[in-house]
Amino acid sequence: MIDLSIEVDILLQGFPGRTNRGTLGFCNITLIKSDRLILYDTGHFSDKLNLINEFKKRTIPLEKVDTIVLSHLHYDHCLNIDLFKNAEIILDKKELEYALSNEPEKVGDYYIPKYLIPIIKERKFINAEEELEIANKVYVLKTPGHTPGSISLLIDNGKRKIAIVGDAIKNAWEFIKGKPEQVYGKIEDAKESIKKIKELNAIIIPGHDAHFIFEKNIVKYLKNVSLKLIVKTLPYSDDWSIYTIP
């Protein structure tokens, strides 16, 4: 947990990994407690039970979440909006228009669960305007590139700023390189968004990595991250094989 007067709590830790079967899709899911209770991204189906349990640990009822901010509409960031039935949804209108068009298929973006869009449209929907203050000292930043409507949050309460950036920067490697590995919008926008985030001199919570700062041209992680791979490789044993990936 990042200790500030506005509480920023990473409920589920993102991980920068994929397999030969496909992406793991474990994104950071972040709870912001200001004068409103805000959840930035909701993860995908395999996160659902863990996400419920993280709220239980904190004795926060799911219905108390006021606002869900969706960084973009890829499945690994948005599939659990159904858990938070009272929450308004903040999303860039450009992202919604992109998802409803045939543009994603044209650029090879098959990660959008289009069946979810009617549920989003049924909710109270707020278009993500640049510098929109959605709670005390919590602002929207437009960071397109990974998708045309990707958005971030900036928390600025007089201490070191925190930027929660989704897949505008998935991991520290992309931060260093200055462009995302996967771009479904415009590459010029993607590079400009990373430049914009770098200039904030903030704590960065990326889409799929541990949060970090950038000082003296060095990335400094603020948390160690690992993933346990638990598999049945021993057919005559009741035990599972556990591999830890740091």
N, C-alpha and C positions, 0 to 999 in steps of 0.2 A: 504494500500500500504506500502511495506517495503522500507524505504528511504535509498537507497545506490546510489553510482555513477553509478553502473549498476542497472537499474531500474527493480524491480521484482514486478509484479502487478497481484494479484489474481483476475481474472475477474469474475469467478463464484466460490462460496464457497462450498467446500465439506461438506457432512454431514454423520455421522456414524449411519445409521439406515436402517432397513428393515421392511417389513410388512409380515403378514401371506399370502399375495398374491405373495410376492417376494421381491427382493432387490429394494431399491429406486435408487441406482446407481448414486447418485449425487457426482461426484468427483471434486477435485480442478482442475480448468483450469487456467493455469498460463502463463502470457505473460512476456517475458524477453527482455528488450531493451538494447542491447549492440551495437557493430558495425553491428550486424544483428538483425532482429526482429524474435524472436523465440517463438513458442507456444508449451507448454508442455501439451499434451493431449487435446482432443477436445470435450469430453463429448458425450452424446447420443442424440437421436432425440428430447426429451422434453427440452433439453438445447438449441436447435438451435436458436430459436427466441431471447432468453435472451442473447445468445452469440453474435448474430448480433447486438443487441442493445448496448451491452457493448463496442463493437468496434465503434459504432456510437457516443456514449458518449465521446469517446476519439478522435474522428475525425480521426480515422485510417482506411483507406480502407482495406478491407479483402485481396485484392490482394497484399498488401504491406508486408504480412507475408512471410519471406524468408524461414523459416524452421519450420516444425512440428516434434517434438520429441514425439514418441508414447512410453509410458512406457511399454505397452504390448498390446495385441490384444483382450482384453475383450471389449464387446460392449459399456460399459459405459465410455470408454476412447478414442474411435476411430471413432465413427459414423459420425462426422461432418467434416471429412477431405475434403469433396466435396466443402466446403465453401471457401477453400483456394487454388485456382486453380494454383497459381504460386509457391507454396511452395514445396521444396524438403522434403523428408520424411526420418527421421533417426529412425531406428528400428534395434534391434539385429537380425541378420540372423538366429540365433537359434530359435527366436520366430516365424519367418516366416516359418521355416522348421517344427516346432511343430504344427503350425496352419494348415499346408498343410497335415500333417500326420493323422493317425487314433488314435494317442496317446491321444488327448483330450477326446474323447469318452470313452477310456479305463479307464481314471482316473476320469470320471464324470464331466469333464469341458465342459459344454454346452453353454458357454458364448461368444464363438468366432463367429462373423458374417463372415462366410467363403466367402460369396458373395462379400465382400469388398476387398478381396485379389487381384483380377485382377486390381482394381483401384490403389491399392498401387504399384503394379508391373509396371504400366504404367508411374508412376511418376519417377523423378530422385530419386533414392534410395541410401542411404548411410548406410553401415553397421556400427553399433554402436560398435566401438572398445573401449576398456578400455582406459580412459584418453584422448580420442579424444577431441581436442579443437575445438568446433563447432562455437565459437565466442570468442571475447576477454574475457579471464578469465572464460569461461563457458565450463565445461568438462563433458564428459560422464563417468558414473560409472556403471559397471555391477553389478546388485543386483538380481540375480536369486533366485528362490525359490517359490514365489507365482505362477509364471509360469517359464518355463525354460529360457526364454529370457527377463525377466524384467530388465529394465534399469532406472537409476536415472540421475539427473544432479547435478553437484556441481558448485557453483558460488563462486569464490575465488578472491576477488579484494583487499585484504589487510586488510579488516575489518572482522567482524564476518562472517564466511562462511554460505552459505545457501545451504541446500540439499533438492532438490525436488525429492521425492522418490516414488511417485505412490503407488502401492499396495504392494511394498516391506515392507512398514509399512502403513496399512490403517488408523490406528488411534493410539492414545496415549496408549490405553490398550495393543495393540500388541507391542508397543515399550517397555513398562514395562515388559511384559511377556517374550519378547525375541523370539517370534515366531508368524508368521501370523496364523490367524484362519483358512484360506483356503490356502492349499498348493497343487498345481498341478504339481510342479516340484519335487525337492528333499528337504526333511525336513532339511537335513544337510546344504544345500545351503541357505535355508530360514533363518536359525538361524545365519549362518555366515554373510549373508547380513545385518541383523539387527545389529550384532556386529560391522561390518565395518562402518555402518552409525553412531552408537553411538560414536565410536572413533573419529569422525570428530569434535565433540563438536560444532555442527552447529545449526542454526535455521532450524528446520525440517518442511517442508511442506509435510504432508502425503497425502495418496490417498483420504481419506474420513473423514477429521477432520480439525479443526482449526490448524494453525501453532503454534509451541511451541518450547520452549527451555527446556533443562534438566540441572538443577543446584542443587547441594547439594542433589542429589537423589530425586528431586521433579520435576514433570512436571509443567511447567508454561506456560499456554496458553497466546498467544499474541493478541488474539481477542476472543470476545464472539460470539458464534454461536447459532443460533436458526432456526427453521423451522416452517413455518405456514402451518397448515393443513386446507384447505378451502373446506368445504363439504356442500352438500344440505341435511340437516337433518330435515328441517321444510317444509312439503309439502304445507302448506297454507300460507307461507310467501315468499316474494321476497328476503329475506335476506339469506346470506350464513352464516353458523356457522364457526367460526374461532378459531382454537386451536393452541396455540404457544407452541412448544416443545423446551425447552432450552438445 
